Amino acid sequence: MGGAYSTHLRAAGFGVVGFDPDRRRRDELKRKGGQVAVSAAAVAARCATLITSLPSVKACEAAFFGKDGLAARVRRGTVIIETSTLPLEVKLDLRERCAAREITVLDCPISGTGAQAATKDISVYASGERAAVRRCADIFAGFARSMHYCGAYGNGSRLKYVANLLVTIHNLAAAEAIVLGLKSGLDLNLLYKVIKDGAGTSRMFEVRAPLMIADDYSQATMKVDVYQKDIDIISGFAAGLHCPTPLFEASKAFYSAALAQGRAKEDTAAICAVLEQMAGVSRRKSVNSQPRKARKK
């Protein structure tokens, strides 16, 4: 996600300084004309506005408060656009710890996959101080299709949990539709074309059905193991509110099955393969099903 942000911001005319612990990501930023810093702290020392995109609570703690983290050298008055999907209590704690240093944090989760981020087809759920959000308006426009101001800090995350609840269900629904079409003998490209143009479509069907049809989940836009973190966050959030989420709960087992099948690094569309196995569907033609060559007399 961070790589996509930097690419679009560069194209929009912004100077971009970045850091990632993965050297390949740093090299990619350099190739695209961005400036590579030696640490998160070095980025903070040079920029008045920061964007963080982090995969876990552990990574968040390290990026902000670990050795050479942002907090070590961030300047007073800096605004941090925090785009990660993290538990609400982590986001709230982050705001308080940064406020003590006179740093403003905005809770701004992203709606969209990595593939959508690459084409600037994502939406920002911005929450926090309205003045700070306004100050960042051009930056949001630089890397996202749209930005919604969601009010009080934390509302962005609450809305992201609702959005990802639907993503979890819709992704499974797309897989279910593909497997039903496959088992009934339909041409899957025809199925995609027709369903996409009708009332049964969804954004997840449109984004993930092509991966399911290709039966190739290696180029992950959201890895199964990373998304499991999001599922756990939503589960905890809903449980804390004593709110029933029956369809979401029914969906979780299929993501767990994908992990159990060794698909942790594949795209979450791989739950289609889980359903195919349950349905007894195989796309590989057996040797006996191949037409026999005519024998010469």
DAZI-V60162 format. One record per pair of residues at least 4 apart in sequence whose C-alpha atoms are under 7 Angstrom apart, sorted by the first residue. I is the first residue (numbers start at 0). GAP is how many residues later the second one is. D is the distance in whole Angstrom. If there is no record, write none. Layout:
I_GAP_D, I_GAP_D
This chain:
0_4_6, 0_52_7, 0_113_6, 0_116_6, 1_4_6, 1_51_6, 2_4_6, 2_26_7, 3_4_6, 3_113_6, 3_114_5, 4_4_6, 4_138_5, 5_4_6, 5_10_6, 6_4_6, 6_25_7, 7_4_6, 7_134_6, 7_135_5, 8_4_6, 8_5_5, 8_133_5, 8_134_6, 9_4_5, 9_5_6, 9_6_7, 11_130_6, 15_18_5, 15_19_6, 16_17_6, 16_18_5, 16_19_6, 16_20_6, 16_26_6, 17_17_6, 17_18_5, 17_19_6, 17_25_6, 18_7_6, 18_17_6, 18_18_5, 18_19_7, 18_20_6, 18_21_6, 18_24_7, 19_5_6, 19_6_6, 21_4_7, 22_4_6, 23_4_6, 24_4_6, 25_4_6, 25_10_6, 26_4_6, 27_4_6, 28_4_7, 28_5_5, 28_7_7, 29_4_5, 29_5_6, 29_6_6, 36_5_6, 36_6_6, 37_4_6, 38_4_7, 38_29_6, 39_4_6, 39_23_6, 39_28_6, 39_29_5, 39_30_5, 40_4_6, 40_27_5, 40_28_5, 40_29_4, 40_30_7, 40_31_6, 40_32_5, 40_33_7, 41_4_7, 42_4_6, 43_26_6, 43_29_6, 43_30_5, 44_28_5, 44_29_5, 44_30_7, 47_30_5, 47_31_7, 48_29_6, 48_30_5, 48_31_6, 49_29_6, 49_30_5, 49_31_6, 50_29_6, 50_30_5, 50_31_6, 51_29_6, 51_30_5, 51_31_6, 52_29_7, 52_30_5, 52_31_5, 53_5_6, 53_6_6, 53_30_5, 54_4_6, 54_29_7, 55_4_6, 55_30_7, 56_4_6, 56_29_7, 57_4_6, 58_4_6, 59_4_6, 60_4_6, 60_5_6, 61_4_4, 61_7_6, 62_6_5, 62_7_6, 63_5_5, 63_6_5, 63_7_5, 64_4_5, 64_5_7, 64_6_6, 67_4_6, 69_4_6, 75_25_7, 75_26_5, 75_27_6, 76_25_6, 76_26_5, 76_27_7, 77_25_5, 77_26_6, 78_24_6, 78_25_5, 78_26_6, 78_53_7, 79_24_6, 79_25_5, 79_26_6, 80_24_6, 80_25_5, 80_26_7, 80_27_6, 81_23_7, 81_24_6, 81_25_5, 81_26_6, 82_24_7, 82_25_5, 82_26_4, 82_27_6, 83_25_6, 84_24_6, 84_72_7, 84_145_7, 85_4_7, 85_5_7, 86_4_7, 86_146_6, 87_4_6, 87_66_7, 87_69_7, 88_4_6, 89_4_6, 90_4_6, 91_4_6, 92_4_6, 93_4_6, 94_4_6, 94_10_6, 95_4_6, 97_4_7, 97_5_5, 97_6_7, 98_4_5, 98_5_6, 105_20_7, 105_21_6, 105_22_5, 105_47_7, 106_19_6, 106_20_5, 106_21_6, 106_46_6, 106_47_6, 106_49_6, 106_50_7, 107_16_6, 107_17_5, 107_18_4, 107_19_6, 107_48_6, 108_15_6, 108_16_6, 108_47_6, 108_48_6, 108_51_6, 109_12_7, 109_13_6, 109_14_5, 109_15_6, 110_11_6, 110_12_5, 110_13_6, 110_49_7, 111_4_6, 111_5_7, 111_10_5, 111_11_7, 112_4_6, 112_108_6, 112_109_6, 113_4_6, 113_107_5, 113_108_7, 114_4_7, 114_106_5, 115_4_6, 115_5_5, 115_6_6, 116_4_6, 116_5_6, 119_23_6, 119_24_5, 119_25_6, 120_23_6, 120_24_5, 121_22_5, 121_23_5, 121_24_7, 122_21_6, 122_22_6, 122_23_5, 122_24_6, 123_20_7, 123_22_6, 123_23_5, 123_24_6, 124_22_6, 124_23_5, 124_24_6, 124_25_6, 124_31_5, 125_21_7, 125_22_6, 125_23_5, 125_24_6, 125_30_6, 126_22_6, 126_23_5, 126_24_5, 126_25_6, 126_26_5, 126_27_6, 126_28_6, 126_29_5, 127_23_6, 127_24_5, 127_25_4, 128_4_6, 129_4_6, 130_4_6, 131_4_6, 132_4_6, 135_4_6, 136_4_6, 137_4_6, 138_4_7, 139_4_6, 139_7_7, 140_4_7, 140_5_7, 149_5_6, 149_6_6, 150_4_6, 153_4_6, 154_4_6, 155_4_6, 156_4_6, 157_4_7, 158_4_6, 159_4_6, 160_4_6, 160_73_6, 161_4_7, 162_4_6, 163_4_6, 164_4_7, 164_69_7, 164_83_6, 165_4_6, 166_4_6, 166_37_7, 167_4_7, 167_80_7, 167_83_7, 168_4_6, 168_78_7, 168_79_6, 168_82_6, 169_4_6, 169_34_6, 170_4_6, 170_33_6, 170_34_7, 170_98_7, 171_4_6, 171_79_7, 171_99_7, 172_4_6, 173_4_6, 173_31_5, 173_35_6, 174_4_6, 174_96_7, 174_97_5, 175_4_6, 176_4_6, 177_4_6, 178_4_6, 178_93_7, 178_96_7, 178_97_6, 179_4_6, 180_4_6, 180_5_5, 180_7_7, 181_4_6, 181_6_7, 182_98_7, 185_5_7, 186_4_6, 187_4_6, 187_25_6, 188_4_6, 189_4_6, 190_4_6, 191_4_6, 192_4_7, 193_4_7, 194_5_6, 194_6_6, 195_5_5, 195_10_6, 200_4_6, 201_4_6, 202_4_6, 203_4_6, 204_4_5, 207_4_6, 207_61_6, 208_4_6, 209_4_6, 210_4_6, 210_5_6, 210_6_6, 210_58_7, 211_4_7, 211_57_6, 211_60_6, 216_49_5, 216_50_5, 216_52_7, 216_53_6, 217_48_5, 217_49_7, 218_48_7, 219_46_5, 219_47_4, 220_46_6, 221_4_7, 221_5_7, 221_45_5, 221_46_6, 222_4_6, 222_41_6, 222_42_5, 222_43_5, 222_44_5, 222_45_6, 223_4_6, 223_35_7, 223_39_7, 223_40_5, 223_41_6, 223_42_6, 223_43_6, 223_44_5, 224_34_7, 224_39_5, 224_40_6, 226_4_6, 227_4_6, 228_4_6, 229_4_6, 230_4_6, 231_4_6, 232_4_6, 233_4_6, 234_4_6, 235_4_6, 236_4_7, 237_4_6, 237_5_5, 238_4_6, 244_4_6, 245_4_6, 246_4_6, 247_4_6, 251_4_6, 252_4_6, 253_4_6, 253_17_6, 253_20_7, 254_4_6, 254_16_6, 255_4_6, 256_4_6, 256_17_7, 257_4_7, 257_5_5, 257_6_7, 257_12_7, 257_13_6, 257_16_6, 258_4_5, 258_5_5, 265_4_7, 269_4_7, 270_4_6, 271_4_6, 272_4_6, 273_4_6, 274_4_6, 275_4_6, 275_5_5, 276_4_6, 284_4_6, 285_4_7
